[in-house]
Amino acid sequence: MEWLLQIPILLFSVIFHEYAHGYMAYKRGDDTAYLMGRLTFNPIPHIDPFGTILMPAICVLSGMPMFGWARPVPVNPLRLDSPRADMSWVAFSGPLSNLFLAVLSALLYKAAALAVPLIGPGLASTLMMGLRFAVIINLALAFLNLIPVYPLDGGQILLNRLPDGPLLRTYEKHVPYGIYIIFGLILTGVLKYLILPPIYYALTLLAAVGLPVI
């Protein structure tokens, strides 16, 4: 029954991720997401039928780790103050927001552990389990989205940070096939080897600064 905790955590995390994209675009001059009602934590405008509903359901039924995504916020690069540079910041804000949630959840996990005598072992155990899920889910979302394959955020960052020239032209050639590359990584199991090592390293780093969650 762990999915009862994981699903709302995943839902909030992917919404926070998309909100961060929209907010960064807004601060950089593009109010498209704001005008379309996407700068909100109300889950309804952010729901993607497959990524937010069907994919988590598949994870629950198949026993897979909880995974999903929200509907991407609209961003108009032409309305940004500096389209290429600002688009890279818009893209980076999503993974950065998940890293922020992971650290915040680790801090709250530490607080819950210290508060066991006050709130009781039963409530503390449930809170700590949920916060542990929050740390891992948000680390997974951050490192997944930093993979440099379009349309993931890592791909957007590279497309807008690589200097104009042969290297950028070569990198752009993968864009039409990016989604197939991502599905290939998932189906072959290669994806876990790309995101598990940085997750493990991040958990080790959190433990080293006094915030162990495992």
TAURQUI-V429830 format. One record per pair of residues at least 24 apart in sequence whose C-alpha atoms are under 6 Angstrom apart, sorted by the first residue. I is the first residue (numbers start at 1). J is the second residue. D is the distance in Angstrom with one decimal. If there is no record, write none. Layout:
i=I j=J d=D
i=I j=J d=D
//
This chain:
i=5 j=130 d=5.9
i=14 j=69 d=5.6
i=14 j=70 d=5.6
i=17 j=94 d=4.6
i=17 j=97 d=5.8
i=20 j=93 d=5.7
i=20 j=94 d=5.6
i=21 j=90 d=5.2
i=21 j=93 d=5.8
i=21 j=94 d=5.6
i=24 j=90 d=5.4
i=25 j=90 d=5.7
i=28 j=80 d=5.6
i=28 j=81 d=5.9
i=29 j=80 d=4.7
i=29 j=81 d=5.6
i=30 j=79 d=5.0
i=30 j=80 d=5.2
i=33 j=74 d=5.5
i=46 j=70 d=5.5
i=46 j=71 d=5.1
i=47 j=71 d=5.7
i=84 j=160 d=4.9
i=88 j=157 d=4.5
i=88 j=160 d=5.6
i=91 j=153 d=5.0
i=95 j=142 d=4.1
i=98 j=138 d=4.9
i=98 j=142 d=5.5
i=102 j=135 d=4.2
i=102 j=138 d=5.4
i=105 j=131 d=5.4
i=105 j=135 d=5.7
i=106 j=211 d=5.9
i=132 j=213 d=5.8
i=143 j=195 d=5.7
i=149 j=178 d=5.8
i=150 j=175 d=5.7
i=150 j=178 d=5.1
//
